[in-house]
Amino acid sequence: MVALQQRLTDALANIVGAQNVLAQPEARTRYASDQYWYAIAAAAAGQPISRPDVAVLPTTPEQIGAILRLANELGVPVTPWGGGSGVQGAANVDQGGIVLDLRKLNRVRGIDHKSLTCVVEAGKNCRDFEAELNAIGLTFTHYPASTEWATIGGSIAARGSGVLSTKYGKIEDHVLNIEFVTPTGELVHTPSVPRHAVGPELTQLLVGAEGTLGIITAATVKLRALPQKRVFGAYSFASLSEGIEAGRRIMVSGLRPPVMRLYDEHAASHSLARAVDIPLSEPTLVLMFDGEYPDLVDLEAKIAFDLCHDHKGKVLPAQLGETWWEKRYVFYYPPYAPELPSIWGTVDVVADFQHIEEVYHATTRAVRESIDPKWNLQLNTHFSHWYEWGSMIYARMKVPTGPDNLQEAKALHDEIFRAGIEAAMAAGAVMNDHHGVGLRLEPFMEAQYGEAGLQALSSIKRALDPNNILCPGKLGL
């Protein structure tokens, strides 16, 4: 084993230079976990589930191709790493081998100012990318909560979302084409635009594949001009049903607020009220409209606000929405974000409007009843991303202090998620909206796709990755 590791380290150094290779134990220290609760807890307990034998930081797609050809030759697993901000465990190197850190592929290769598109490399940090665009009057409009750490490639691989998705879409709606390296080392450029009739959409096969089908190295993405105006609004509702119906009417009528967040009574009175420093006691809807044409922004906002009134919404100070916007990332940092010895995680599931209210009730009830009350489980739930056909719920749970024993704590965590996911799917939901699958949800993949569906995905995996070197076992493939 030591001889193989040395051979691997030497061969990688020949490809990327010795300065871009990290051997044990540095590799295991630097890549000990992503933001998946169990990975963090296991690393803190001295039992890390991410155990790379070596880390490599390539600087070109061609180097990645050479690395993958080497991995096939030696039979060594490869796990890609972006910002390490994923919360489901996809980036953990649980099978050993190579961790492929893409953050040195971080160039903006070019901007087409006429088409408002940009070719950007996969390792580009989302926050830095947005800042560079803002400096020239442009925006990417993909604002994930993890923007400080997340990369463009990681967002694409996880099929991620951002706070503006209700108008501008999830990451798959931003991507026109991709450059990727196949598991066997070939460099592929997908067709330049997604609207074509030249066979299946190869780009979207890689979006959300979490690194199992290829390594994304660059993408052509859509840009927009920075908005000239933003209008904020906030409403409370006597019942969650009325808030959901107001949101549904807004979406099916063709209005597109970039932000529309509906907090249930508990989340409104706890997490939202703390963030905006306004007492709240009822389900609360936060809205924001933006655009290049101020008159159009005002009109869209007025119509949406009228729909809220029609559904018995009580107007709250617009300052609430503005404060939410200014503090939109605080929910992901202490004191709002949990830390060990807590157990935490988010059950984010998505459904059409026919099912979404029952999904909310079934899921939140199942999570609350999943474990002994002595653990004082806390749950804050809101509807954070909306579509013309439905919405999703973001049910964020926390056990303030879990068991001291790591495996007992994991069993508690797993039972909460099992109860929530199974209840959500039984009520008509899809088990995840934008956090991906990773290690946390892999056990539910067959229930989600069915045996034949998962076999179809596995057949694609075997065809593209005959030696099973990319993220082996991930996604249940």
C-alpha positions as CSV (number, residue, x, y, z in Angstrom):
1,M,0.0,0.0,0.0
2,V,2.8,2.4,0.9
3,A,4.6,1.6,-2.4
4,L,1.3,2.3,-4.3
5,Q,0.8,5.6,-2.6
6,Q,4.4,6.7,-3.4
7,R,4.0,5.6,-7.0
8,L,0.7,7.5,-7.2
9,T,2.2,10.7,-5.6
10,D,5.3,10.6,-7.9
11,A,3.1,10.1,-11.0
12,L,0.8,12.9,-10.0
13,A,3.8,15.2,-9.4
14,N,5.0,14.5,-13.0
15,I,1.6,15.6,-14.3
16,V,0.9,18.8,-12.2
17,G,4.2,19.5,-10.5
18,A,5.2,18.6,-7.0
19,Q,3.9,21.9,-5.6
20,N,0.4,20.8,-6.6
21,V,0.4,17.4,-4.8
22,L,-0.3,16.9,-1.1
23,A,0.5,13.5,0.4
24,Q,-0.7,12.1,3.7
25,P,-1.2,13.3,6.4
26,E,-1.7,16.8,5.0
27,A,-4.3,15.7,2.4
28,R,-6.3,14.0,5.1
29,T,-6.1,17.1,7.3
30,R,-7.1,19.6,4.6
31,Y,-9.9,17.5,3.2
32,A,-11.2,15.9,6.4
33,S,-14.9,16.8,5.7
34,D,-17.3,18.9,3.7
35,Q,-20.2,20.6,5.6
36,Y,-22.2,17.4,6.0
37,W,-23.0,17.1,9.8
38,Y,-21.8,13.5,10.1
39,A,-18.5,14.2,8.3
40,I,-17.8,17.1,10.6
41,A,-18.8,15.1,13.7
42,A,-16.7,12.1,12.6
43,A,-13.7,14.2,11.9
44,A,-14.0,15.9,15.3
45,A,-14.2,12.5,16.9
46,G,-11.0,11.3,15.2
47,Q,-12.9,9.0,12.9
48,P,-13.0,10.9,9.6
49,I,-15.0,9.4,6.8
50,S,-13.0,11.4,4.2
51,R,-9.6,9.6,3.9
52,P,-7.8,10.6,0.8
53,D,-4.4,9.0,0.1
54,V,-3.3,12.0,-1.9
55,A,-4.6,15.4,-3.0
56,V,-3.9,17.0,-6.3
57,L,-4.6,20.5,-7.6
58,P,-4.5,20.6,-11.4
59,T,-4.4,23.9,-13.3
60,T,-5.7,22.7,-16.7
61,P,-8.4,20.4,-18.1
62,E,-5.6,18.4,-19.9
63,Q,-3.9,17.7,-16.6
64,I,-7.3,16.4,-15.2
65,G,-7.5,14.1,-18.2
66,A,-4.0,12.7,-17.5
67,I,-4.9,12.3,-13.8
68,L,-8.0,10.2,-14.7
69,R,-6.1,8.1,-17.2
70,L,-3.6,7.4,-14.4
71,A,-6.4,6.5,-12.0
72,N,-7.8,4.1,-14.4
73,E,-4.4,2.5,-14.9
74,L,-3.9,2.0,-11.2
75,G,-7.5,1.4,-10.2
76,V,-7.5,4.3,-7.8
77,P,-10.8,6.2,-6.9
78,V,-11.1,9.9,-7.7
79,T,-13.3,12.3,-5.8
80,P,-13.6,15.9,-7.1
81,W,-13.6,18.8,-4.6
82,G,-14.9,22.3,-5.1
83,G,-15.4,24.6,-2.2
84,G,-16.2,21.8,0.3
85,S,-19.4,23.6,1.2
86,G,-21.9,20.8,0.3
87,V,-24.1,19.6,3.2
88,Q,-24.9,16.1,2.0
89,G,-21.4,14.5,2.0
90,A,-20.7,14.2,-1.7
91,A,-17.2,15.6,-1.5
92,N,-16.0,13.2,1.2
93,V,-13.3,10.8,0.0
94,D,-14.9,7.8,1.7
95,Q,-13.3,5.2,-0.6
96,G,-9.7,6.6,-0.3
97,G,-7.6,7.4,-3.4
98,I,-7.3,10.9,-5.0
99,V,-9.1,14.0,-4.0
100,L,-9.1,16.3,-7.0
101,D,-9.2,19.9,-5.9
102,L,-10.4,22.1,-8.8
103,R,-9.9,25.5,-7.2
104,K,-6.8,26.3,-9.3
105,L,-9.1,26.2,-12.4
106,N,-10.5,29.6,-11.5
107,R,-10.2,31.8,-14.6
108,V,-12.9,33.8,-16.3
109,R,-11.9,32.8,-19.9
110,G,-14.0,35.4,-21.6
111,I,-17.2,37.5,-21.5
112,D,-19.4,38.0,-24.6
113,H,-21.0,41.4,-23.9
114,K,-23.4,41.1,-26.9
115,S,-24.8,37.7,-25.9
116,L,-24.3,38.4,-22.1
117,T,-22.6,35.1,-21.6
118,C,-19.4,34.1,-19.9
119,V,-17.0,31.2,-20.0
120,V,-15.8,30.5,-16.5
121,E,-13.8,27.7,-15.0
122,A,-15.2,25.3,-12.5
123,G,-13.0,26.2,-9.6
124,K,-14.1,29.9,-9.6
125,N,-15.5,31.0,-6.3
126,C,-19.1,32.2,-6.6
127,R,-18.6,35.2,-4.4
128,D,-15.5,36.3,-6.2
129,F,-17.1,35.7,-9.6
130,E,-20.1,37.9,-8.7
131,A,-17.9,40.7,-7.3
132,E,-15.9,40.8,-10.6
133,L,-19.1,40.9,-12.6
134,N,-20.6,43.6,-10.4
135,A,-17.6,45.8,-11.0
136,I,-18.5,46.0,-14.7
137,G,-22.3,46.3,-14.2
138,L,-23.2,42.7,-14.6
139,T,-24.5,39.9,-12.4
140,F,-24.6,36.1,-12.5
141,T,-27.7,36.0,-10.2
142,H,-26.7,32.7,-8.6
143,Y,-26.4,33.6,-5.0
144,P,-26.2,30.3,-3.0
145,A,-26.1,30.6,0.8
146,S,-22.6,29.1,0.7
147,T,-21.4,31.7,-1.8
148,E,-18.4,32.5,0.4
149,W,-17.0,29.0,-0.3
150,A,-19.0,27.4,-3.2
151,T,-17.5,27.2,-6.7
152,I,-19.2,27.4,-10.0
153,G,-18.4,23.7,-10.8
154,G,-19.6,22.6,-7.4
155,S,-22.9,24.4,-7.9
156,I,-23.4,22.7,-11.2
157,A,-22.4,19.3,-10.0
158,A,-24.9,19.5,-7.1
159,R,-27.7,21.1,-9.1
160,G,-27.7,23.9,-6.6
161,S,-29.8,26.9,-6.1
162,G,-29.5,30.5,-4.9
163,V,-31.7,33.0,-3.1
164,L,-32.8,34.6,-6.4
165,S,-33.9,31.3,-8.0
166,T,-37.7,32.0,-8.1
167,K,-37.1,34.5,-11.0
168,Y,-33.7,33.5,-12.4
169,G,-33.8,29.8,-11.9
170,K,-31.5,27.2,-10.3
171,I,-28.0,26.6,-11.6
172,E,-29.2,24.4,-14.4
173,D,-31.1,27.4,-15.8
174,H,-27.9,29.5,-15.8
175,V,-25.7,27.0,-17.8
176,L,-25.6,27.0,-21.6
177,N,-22.9,24.4,-22.1
178,I,-20.1,22.7,-20.2
179,E,-16.6,21.5,-20.8
180,F,-15.9,18.2,-18.9
181,V,-13.4,15.4,-18.7
182,T,-14.9,11.9,-19.0
183,P,-14.0,9.3,-16.3
184,T,-11.6,7.7,-18.8
185,G,-9.8,11.1,-19.5
186,E,-11.3,12.5,-22.7
187,L,-12.1,16.2,-22.9
188,V,-15.7,17.0,-24.1
189,H,-17.3,20.3,-25.1
190,T,-21.1,20.0,-25.2
191,P,-23.1,21.9,-27.8
192,S,-22.8,25.7,-27.4
193,V,-26.4,26.3,-26.5
194,P,-29.0,24.1,-24.7
195,R,-31.9,24.9,-27.1
196,H,-31.2,22.4,-29.9
197,A,-32.5,19.3,-31.5
198,V,-29.3,17.3,-32.0
199,G,-30.0,14.5,-29.7
200,P,-30.2,14.3,-25.9
201,E,-29.0,17.2,-23.7
202,L,-25.6,16.1,-22.7
203,T,-25.0,19.2,-20.6
204,Q,-27.9,18.4,-18.3
205,L,-26.7,14.8,-17.8
206,L,-23.6,16.2,-16.0
207,V,-25.6,18.8,-14.0
208,G,-26.5,17.2,-10.7
209,A,-24.4,14.1,-11.3
210,E,-22.1,15.1,-8.3
211,G,-19.0,14.1,-10.1
212,T,-20.0,10.5,-10.8
213,L,-20.1,10.8,-14.6
214,G,-17.3,13.3,-15.3
215,I,-15.3,16.2,-14.0
216,I,-16.8,19.6,-15.0
217,T,-13.9,22.0,-15.9
218,A,-15.7,25.0,-17.3
219,A,-19.1,26.3,-18.3
220,T,-20.7,28.9,-20.4
221,V,-23.2,30.7,-18.2
222,K,-25.8,33.4,-18.7
223,L,-25.2,36.9,-17.3
224,R,-27.5,39.9,-16.8
225,A,-27.2,43.6,-16.2
226,L,-27.4,44.6,-12.5
227,P,-31.0,45.6,-11.7
228,Q,-31.8,49.3,-11.6
229,K,-34.4,48.9,-8.9
230,R,-35.5,46.5,-6.1
231,V,-38.9,46.6,-4.4
232,F,-39.5,44.8,-1.1
233,G,-42.6,43.7,0.6
234,A,-43.7,41.5,3.5
235,Y,-47.0,40.1,4.6
236,S,-48.3,38.0,7.5
237,F,-51.2,35.5,7.2
238,A,-53.5,34.0,9.7
239,S,-52.9,30.6,8.3
240,L,-50.1,28.9,6.4
241,S,-52.7,27.8,3.8
242,E,-53.5,31.4,2.9
243,G,-49.8,32.2,2.5
244,I,-49.2,29.2,0.2
245,E,-52.2,30.1,-1.9
246,A,-51.0,33.7,-2.2
247,G,-47.6,32.3,-3.4
248,R,-49.3,30.0,-5.8
249,R,-51.3,32.7,-7.4
250,I,-48.3,34.9,-7.8
251,M,-46.4,32.1,-9.6
252,V,-49.1,30.7,-11.8
253,S,-50.0,34.2,-13.0
254,G,-46.6,34.7,-14.5
255,L,-45.1,37.0,-11.9
256,R,-41.6,36.2,-11.0
257,P,-40.3,37.7,-7.7
258,P,-36.6,36.9,-7.4
259,V,-37.2,36.3,-3.7
260,M,-40.4,34.8,-2.2
261,R,-39.9,33.1,1.2
262,L,-42.8,31.9,3.2
263,Y,-41.9,31.1,6.9
264,D,-44.3,29.0,9.0
265,E,-45.4,30.4,12.3
266,H,-42.5,28.8,14.3
267,A,-39.8,29.9,11.8
268,A,-41.2,33.4,11.5
269,S,-41.3,33.9,15.3
270,H,-37.9,32.4,15.9
271,S,-35.2,32.5,13.1
272,L,-36.8,35.3,10.9
273,A,-37.8,37.6,13.8
274,R,-34.3,37.3,15.2
275,A,-32.7,38.2,11.9
276,V,-34.8,41.2,11.1
277,D,-35.3,42.3,14.7
278,I,-39.1,42.6,14.3
279,P,-41.5,40.6,16.5
280,L,-43.5,38.1,14.3
281,S,-46.2,35.6,15.4
282,E,-47.8,34.4,12.2
283,P,-46.7,32.8,8.9
284,T,-44.8,35.5,7.1
285,L,-44.1,36.0,3.4
286,V,-41.0,38.0,2.3
287,L,-41.0,39.3,-1.3
288,M,-38.5,41.1,-3.5
289,F,-38.9,42.3,-7.1
290,D,-36.1,43.6,-9.3
291,G,-35.2,44.5,-12.9
292,E,-33.8,47.0,-15.4
293,Y,-37.1,48.9,-15.9
294,P,-38.3,50.6,-12.6
295,D,-41.8,51.0,-13.9
296,L,-42.1,47.3,-14.6
297,V,-40.6,46.4,-11.2
298,D,-43.2,48.6,-9.5
299,L,-46.1,47.2,-11.5
300,E,-45.1,43.6,-10.8
301,A,-44.7,44.3,-7.1
302,K,-48.1,46.0,-7.0
303,I,-49.9,43.1,-8.6
304,A,-48.2,40.6,-6.3
305,F,-49.0,42.7,-3.2
306,D,-52.6,43.0,-4.4
307,L,-52.7,39.2,-4.6
308,C,-51.4,39.0,-1.0
309,H,-54.2,41.3,0.1
310,D,-56.7,39.2,-1.8
311,H,-55.7,36.2,0.4
312,K,-56.0,38.2,3.6
313,G,-52.4,39.0,3.9
314,K,-51.6,41.8,6.4
315,V,-49.0,44.2,5.3
316,L,-45.8,44.4,7.3
317,P,-43.1,47.1,7.0
318,A,-41.2,46.8,3.8
319,Q,-38.1,47.4,5.9
320,L,-38.5,43.8,7.0
321,G,-37.8,42.6,3.4
322,E,-34.9,45.0,3.0
323,T,-33.3,43.8,6.3
324,W,-33.8,40.2,5.2
325,W,-32.0,41.0,2.0
326,E,-29.1,42.7,3.8
327,K,-28.8,39.8,6.2
328,R,-29.7,36.9,3.9
329,Y,-26.6,35.0,4.7
330,V,-26.6,35.3,8.5
331,F,-28.7,32.2,8.9
332,Y,-25.7,30.1,7.9
333,Y,-23.3,31.5,10.5
334,P,-23.3,31.3,14.3
335,P,-25.3,32.1,16.4
336,Y,-28.0,31.1,13.8
337,A,-26.0,28.1,12.4
338,P,-25.6,25.2,14.8
339,E,-22.2,23.8,15.9
340,L,-21.1,20.6,17.6
341,P,-22.2,18.9,19.9
342,S,-25.5,19.7,18.1
343,I,-26.9,17.5,15.4
344,W,-28.3,19.4,12.4
345,G,-29.5,19.2,8.8
346,T,-32.1,20.2,6.4
347,V,-34.8,18.1,4.8
348,D,-35.5,20.1,1.6
349,V,-38.1,18.4,-0.6
350,V,-40.0,19.7,-3.6
351,A,-43.6,19.1,-4.9
352,D,-46.2,20.5,-7.1
353,F,-48.9,22.8,-5.8
354,Q,-51.4,19.9,-5.7
355,H,-49.3,18.2,-3.0
356,I,-47.1,20.8,-1.4
357,E,-49.3,21.7,1.6
358,E,-49.7,18.0,2.6
359,V,-46.0,17.5,2.0
360,Y,-45.3,20.3,4.5
361,H,-47.6,18.8,7.2
362,A,-46.5,15.2,6.7
363,T,-42.8,16.1,6.7
364,T,-42.7,18.4,9.6
365,R,-44.9,16.1,11.6
366,A,-42.7,13.1,10.9
367,V,-39.5,15.0,11.7
368,R,-40.9,16.3,15.0
369,E,-42.1,12.8,16.0
370,S,-39.1,10.9,14.8
371,I,-37.1,10.7,18.0
372,D,-37.7,10.8,21.8
373,P,-38.9,14.2,23.0
374,K,-36.0,14.2,25.5
375,W,-33.7,15.3,22.7
376,N,-35.6,18.6,22.4
377,L,-35.5,18.5,18.6
378,Q,-36.0,22.0,17.1
379,L,-37.5,22.6,13.6
380,N,-37.7,25.8,11.5
381,T,-39.4,25.4,8.2
382,H,-40.0,27.8,5.3
383,F,-40.8,27.6,1.6
384,S,-37.8,29.2,0.0
385,H,-37.8,28.4,-3.8
386,W,-40.9,28.6,-5.9
387,Y,-41.8,27.5,-9.4
388,E,-44.7,28.0,-11.8
389,W,-45.9,24.5,-10.9
390,G,-45.0,24.2,-7.2
391,S,-42.6,25.0,-4.4
392,M,-40.3,23.3,-1.9
393,I,-39.9,23.2,1.9
394,Y,-36.7,23.8,3.7
395,A,-37.2,22.1,7.1
396,R,-34.1,22.8,9.1
397,M,-33.8,20.7,12.2
398,K,-31.4,20.8,15.2
399,V,-30.9,18.6,18.2
400,P,-29.1,21.0,20.6
401,T,-27.0,18.3,22.3
402,G,-26.7,14.8,20.8
403,P,-25.4,11.6,22.3
404,D,-21.7,11.6,23.2
405,N,-21.2,8.4,21.3
406,L,-20.6,9.1,17.6
407,Q,-22.5,6.1,16.3
408,E,-25.5,6.8,18.6
409,A,-25.6,10.3,17.4
410,K,-25.5,9.2,13.8
411,A,-28.3,6.7,14.4
412,L,-30.4,9.6,15.8
413,H,-29.5,11.8,12.8
414,D,-30.4,9.0,10.4
415,E,-33.7,8.3,12.0
416,I,-34.8,11.9,11.7
417,F,-33.9,12.0,8.0
418,R,-35.5,8.6,7.3
419,A,-38.7,9.7,8.9
420,G,-38.8,13.1,7.1
421,I,-37.8,11.8,3.6
422,E,-40.1,8.8,3.7
423,A,-43.1,10.9,4.8
424,A,-42.3,13.5,2.2
425,M,-42.2,11.0,-0.6
426,A,-45.3,9.2,0.6
427,A,-47.1,12.6,0.4
428,G,-46.0,13.2,-3.2
429,A,-42.7,15.0,-2.9
430,V,-39.3,14.5,-4.6
431,M,-36.7,14.0,-1.8
432,N,-34.4,16.9,-2.5
433,D,-34.6,20.3,-4.3
434,H,-31.1,21.8,-4.3
435,H,-28.7,20.3,-1.8
436,G,-28.0,17.1,-3.8
437,V,-27.8,13.5,-2.7
438,G,-24.3,12.9,-1.3
439,L,-23.9,10.3,1.4
440,R,-26.9,11.4,3.4
441,L,-29.6,10.6,0.9
442,E,-28.0,7.8,-1.1
443,P,-30.0,5.1,0.8
444,F,-33.2,6.6,-0.7
445,M,-32.2,6.7,-4.3
446,E,-33.9,3.4,-5.3
447,A,-37.1,4.5,-3.5
448,Q,-37.0,7.8,-5.5
449,Y,-36.2,6.4,-8.9
450,G,-37.6,2.9,-8.6
451,E,-35.5,-0.2,-9.3
452,A,-35.6,0.2,-13.1
453,G,-34.9,3.9,-13.0
454,L,-31.8,3.4,-10.8
455,Q,-30.6,0.6,-13.1
456,A,-30.9,2.9,-16.0
457,L,-28.7,5.5,-14.3
458,S,-26.3,2.7,-13.3
459,S,-26.0,1.6,-16.9
460,I,-25.0,5.1,-17.9
461,K,-22.4,5.2,-15.1
462,R,-20.9,1.8,-16.3
463,A,-20.8,3.0,-19.9
464,L,-19.0,6.2,-19.0
465,D,-16.9,4.9,-16.1
466,P,-16.1,1.2,-16.9
467,N,-13.5,1.0,-14.1
468,N,-15.8,2.8,-11.5
469,I,-13.1,5.2,-10.5
470,L,-15.2,8.4,-10.2
471,C,-16.9,8.7,-6.8
472,P,-17.5,5.0,-6.5
473,G,-20.8,4.2,-4.7
474,K,-22.1,7.7,-4.7
475,L,-25.7,8.3,-5.8
476,G,-26.2,4.6,-5.3
477,L,-24.6,3.9,-8.7
